[in-house]
Amino acid sequence: QVPLVESGGGLAQPGGSLRLSCAATGRISGIKTMGWYRQAPGKERELVAVFTGDSRPNYGDSVKGRFTISRNKARDSVYLQMNSLNYEDTAVYYCNVNTPWGSYWGQGTQVTVSQ
């Protein structure tokens, strides 16, 4: 198990911005995908943004044009810049890494959008 440590969540106003960070505490080999998912109360976990094997980012429809995922391959880190936040973005955000040998999840970081 390679722990993933997330940071950067918190409270933002509608229209505001937050930046999430995720770093692996150990070296991860064979990364197939790396990115972010979120889960709002009473809802299923959904894709936010993820890098696939060819390093192209995929975004969930609800965040396209507002969120940007970036990555530092050398550090096995991934970031999520969230702009134009709205109430529907309120959720726990999870970092995820998939390898041929398993799927790893961070502990989650809360993002709350509120006046």
Backbone hydrogen bonds in HBPLUS format (Angstrom, degrees):
<---DONOR---> <-ACCEPTOR-->    atom                        ^
c    i                          cat <-CA-CA->   ^        H-A-AA   ^      H-
h    n   atom  resd res      DA  || num        DHA   H-A  angle D-A-AA Bond
n    s   type  num  typ     dist DA aas  dist angle  dist       angle   num
A0025-THR N   A0003-PRO O   3.05 MM  22  5.79 166.8  2.07 165.4 166.2     1
A0005-VAL N   A0023-ALA O   2.89 MM  18  5.36 174.9  1.89 153.9 154.1     2
A0023-ALA N   A0005-VAL O   2.98 MM  18  5.36 156.2  2.04 141.1 147.3     3
A0007-SER N   A0021-SER O   2.91 MM  14  5.23 142.5  2.05 146.6 149.6     4
A0021-SER N   A0007-SER O   2.85 MM  14  5.23 160.9  1.89 149.1 151.3     5
A0010-GLY N   A0110-GLN O   2.89 MM 100  6.08 120.2  2.26 140.0 157.3     6
A0112-THR N   A0010-GLY O   2.88 MM 102  6.12 167.7  1.90 160.7 161.5     7
A0012-ALA N   A0112-THR O   2.89 MM 100  6.30 153.7  1.96 161.2 167.6     8
A0114-SER N   A0012-ALA O   2.87 MM 102  6.28 151.0  1.96 156.6 164.5     9
A0016-GLY N   A0013-GLN O   2.83 MM   3  5.25 154.2  1.89 142.6 143.8    10
A0015-GLY N   A0085-LEU O   2.63 MM  70  4.87 170.2  1.64 147.6 151.1    11
A0085-LEU N   A0016-GLY O   3.09 MM  69  5.45 175.4  2.09 150.0 150.7    12
A0018-LEU N   A0082-MET O   2.97 MM  64  5.23 149.4  2.07 141.9 151.6    13
A0082-MET N   A0018-LEU O   2.78 MM  64  5.23 168.5  1.79 178.9 176.1    14
A0020-LEU N   A0080-LEU O   2.85 MM  60  4.96 162.2  1.88 142.2 145.1    15
A0080-LEU N   A0020-LEU O   2.88 MM  60  4.96 153.8  1.95 137.8 140.3    16
A0022-CYS N   A0078-VAL O   2.86 MM  56  5.28 131.1  2.10 157.7 170.8    17
A0078-VAL N   A0022-CYS O   2.91 MM  56  5.28 154.4  1.98 145.9 154.1    18
A0024-ALA N   A0076-ASP O   3.28 MM  52  5.84 147.6  2.39 140.4 149.7    19
A0032-LYS N   A0098-ASN O   2.72 MM  66  5.49 173.5  1.72 162.8 162.5    20
A0033-THR N   A0098-ASN O   3.42 MM  65  5.23 156.5  2.48 128.8 133.6    21
A0098-ASN N   A0033-THR O   2.98 MM  65  5.23 165.5  2.00 145.7 148.3    22
A0034-MET N   A0051-PHE O   3.09 MM  17  5.31 148.7  2.19 138.8 147.8    23
A0051-PHE N   A0034-MET O   2.83 MM  17  5.31 175.8  1.83 145.2 146.2    24
A0035-GLY N   A0096-ASN O   2.94 MM  61  5.45 159.7  1.98 153.8 159.7    25
A0096-ASN N   A0035-GLY O   2.87 MM  61  5.45 154.9  1.93 151.6 153.0    26
A0036-TRP N   A0049-ALA O   2.64 MM  13  5.29 169.5  1.65 171.8 174.3    27
A0048-VAL N   A0036-TRP O   2.99 MM  12  5.44 158.0  2.03 143.6 139.0    28
A0049-ALA N   A0036-TRP O   3.21 MM  13  5.29 158.1  2.26 130.5 136.4    29
A0037-TYR N   A0094-TYR O   2.87 MM  57  5.17 157.0  1.93 150.1 157.6    30
A0094-TYR N   A0037-TYR O   2.71 MM  57  5.17 164.0  1.73 145.3 151.1    31
A0038-ARG N   A0046-GLU O   2.91 MM   8  5.48 153.6  1.98 150.3 159.0    32
A0046-GLU N   A0038-ARG O   2.77 MM   8  5.48 161.4  1.81 158.2 163.0    33
A0039-GLN N   A0092-VAL O   2.89 MM  53  5.33 147.9  1.99 143.3 153.9    34
A0092-VAL N   A0039-GLN O   3.01 MM  53  5.33 171.0  2.02 138.2 137.1    35
A0043-LYS N   A0040-ALA O   3.00 MM   3  5.37 157.0  2.05 139.8 137.4    36
A0060-GLY N   A0048-VAL O   2.82 MM  12  4.89 161.6  1.85 136.4 134.6    37
A0050-VAL N   A0058-ASN O   2.88 MM   8  5.30 149.4  1.97 146.4 156.0    38
A0058-ASN N   A0050-VAL O   2.76 MM   8  5.30 155.7  1.81 151.8 160.1    39
A0052-THR N   A0056-ARG O   3.19 MM   4  5.77 163.8  2.22 145.1 147.8    40
A0055-SER N   A0052-THR O   2.81 MM   3  5.19 155.9  1.87 122.8 125.4    41
A0063-VAL N   A0060-GLY O   3.09 MM   3  5.68 159.8  2.13 118.4 124.4    42
A0066-ARG N   A0063-VAL O   2.96 MM   3  5.45 160.7  1.99 137.4 140.5    43
A0067-PHE N   A0063-VAL O   3.07 MM   4  5.63 158.3  2.12 163.4 161.5    44
A0083-ASN N   A0066-ARG O   3.07 MM  17  5.18 152.8  2.15 130.7 138.5    45
A0068-THR N   A0081-GLN O   2.82 MM  13  5.07 151.9  1.90 144.0 153.0    46
A0081-GLN N   A0068-THR O   2.82 MM  13  5.07 167.6  1.84 158.2 156.0    47
A0070-SER N   A0079-TYR O   3.09 MM   9  5.18 157.4  2.14 131.8 136.0    48
A0079-TYR N   A0070-SER O   2.87 MM   9  5.18 165.3  1.90 143.4 145.0    49
A0072-ASN N   A0077-SER O   2.94 MM   5  5.12 166.8  1.96 136.8 140.3    50
A0075-ARG N   A0072-ASN O   3.12 MM   3  5.55 139.4  2.29 107.6 118.1    51
A0077-SER N   A0072-ASN O   3.12 MM   5  5.12 171.8  2.13 140.9 143.4    52
A0076-ASP N   A0073-LYS O   3.18 MM   3  4.93 161.5  2.22  99.3 105.0    53
A0089-ASP N   A0086-ASN O   2.91 MM   3  5.58 163.8  1.93 122.0 127.5    54
A0090-THR N   A0087-TYR O   3.13 MM   3  5.75 167.7  2.15 118.3 121.6    55
A0091-ALA N   A0111-VAL O   2.98 MM  20  5.54 147.4  2.09 147.5 157.8    56
A0111-VAL N   A0091-ALA O   2.91 MM  20  5.54 162.4  1.94 161.1 166.9    57
A0093-TYR N   A0109-THR O   2.83 MM  16  5.25 174.8  1.84 147.2 145.6    58
A0109-THR N   A0093-TYR O   2.87 MM  16  5.25 147.3  1.98 138.3 148.7    59
A0106-GLY N   A0095-CYS O   2.96 MM  11  5.15 148.6  2.07 146.0 147.7    60
A0097-VAL N   A0104-TYR O   2.99 MM   7  5.15 155.8  2.05 140.8 146.7    61
A0104-TYR N   A0097-VAL O   2.78 MM   7  5.15 168.2  1.79 158.3 162.5    62
A0099-THR N   A0102-GLY O   2.86 MM   3  5.30 158.1  1.91 155.0 162.3    63
A0102-GLY N   A0099-THR O   3.23 MM   3  5.30 162.8  2.26 106.4 111.3    64
